[in-house]
Amino acid sequence: MRIAIVDDERLARTELRRLLKPHADAAVVGEARNVEEGEALLRREPVDLLLLDIQMPDGTGFDLLARLDRVPAVVLTTAYDEHAIHAFEVNALDYLLKPIAPERLAQALDRARRLMERGPAGERARLTARAPDAPIDRVFVRDGERCWLVEVSDIRLLEAEGNYARVHFGANRPLILRSLQALEARLDPARFFRVSRSAIINLHAVDGLETDVDGSLTVTLKGGPKVKVSRRQSRRLRDELSL
């Protein structure tokens, strides 16, 4: 398991390394002291697990996640139980309050191992086994004080709003600070389909189709909404769905 540590306190980073030593499969591939260094580290090194502090001199751990194209599994390491946990507890793999207890770190590593074991035929789903331009499988989304680490397969619709994209998953509709074009380049084309200049749908979320008078399609997605398909893309979508 390849691990990165991002924390502005040298003693905190040293303590995490000490706590990780008894775990033979845990290899620390790098450390960073702030958001800028963390971004450079995570773009340079393939990482399975990120041990991430919240408050840093040049921003927060959430700011770092928002900069990444590919987000590894995240465990928050923080002294502030009110700041991060309420917003992130159902989305991060785990959170560890400082001073970190060895048994809590061990639990977090066990969760990371179980996550890595997911995959076809029990294969290890390692980030390190993927090419840098491989489709993303997880994306960080922030809307005010609310944060999510979203499995891309759970996203049913992405809509362009200027240079940003509105992401539909569950009952949530937050904006992500990336353009639809940039996201499309990193999505799995076997699952996601560009229906127009302003929308991309998850083909696995299609619940129904209607043919309009001009021959174009309107797609109904599971959980909503209905999405208009351009005439040109309607022909391609029919071929994609073998209609």
Stockholm file with secondary structure:
# STOCKHOLM 1.0

chainA/1-243         MRIAIVDDERLARTELRRLLKPHADAAVVGEARNVEEGEALLRREPVDLLLLDIQMPDGTGFDLLARLDRVPAVVLTTAYDEHAIHAFEVNALDYLLKPIAPERLAQALDRARRLMERGPAGERARLTARAPDAPIDRVFVRDGERCWLVEVSDIRLLEAEGNYARVHFGANRPLILRSLQALEARLDPARFFRVSRSAIINLHAVDGLETDVDGSLTVTLKGGPKVKVSRRQSRRLRDELSL
#=GR chainA/1-243 SS CEEEEECSCHHHHHHHHHHHTTCTTCEEEEEESSHHHHHHHHHHSCCSEEEECSEETTEEHHHHHHHCSSCCEEEEEESCIIIIIHHHTTTSSEEEESSCCHHHHHHHHHHHHHHHHCSGGGCCCCGGGSCTTSCCCEEEEEETTEEEEEEGGGCCEEEEETTEEEEEBTTBCCEESSCHHHHHTTSCTTTEEEEETTEEEEGGGEEEEEECTTSCEEEEETTSCEEECCHHHHHHHHHHTTC
#=GC SS_cons         CEEEEECSCHHHHHHHHHHHTTCTTCEEEEEESSHHHHHHHHHHSCCSEEEECSEETTEEHHHHHHHCSSCCEEEEEESCIIIIIHHHTTTSSEEEESSCCHHHHHHHHHHHHHHHHCSGGGCCCCGGGSCTTSCCCEEEEEETTEEEEEEGGGCCEEEEETTEEEEEBTTBCCEESSCHHHHHTTSCTTTEEEEETTEEEEGGGEEEEEECTTSCEEEEETTSCEEECCHHHHHHHHHHTTC
//
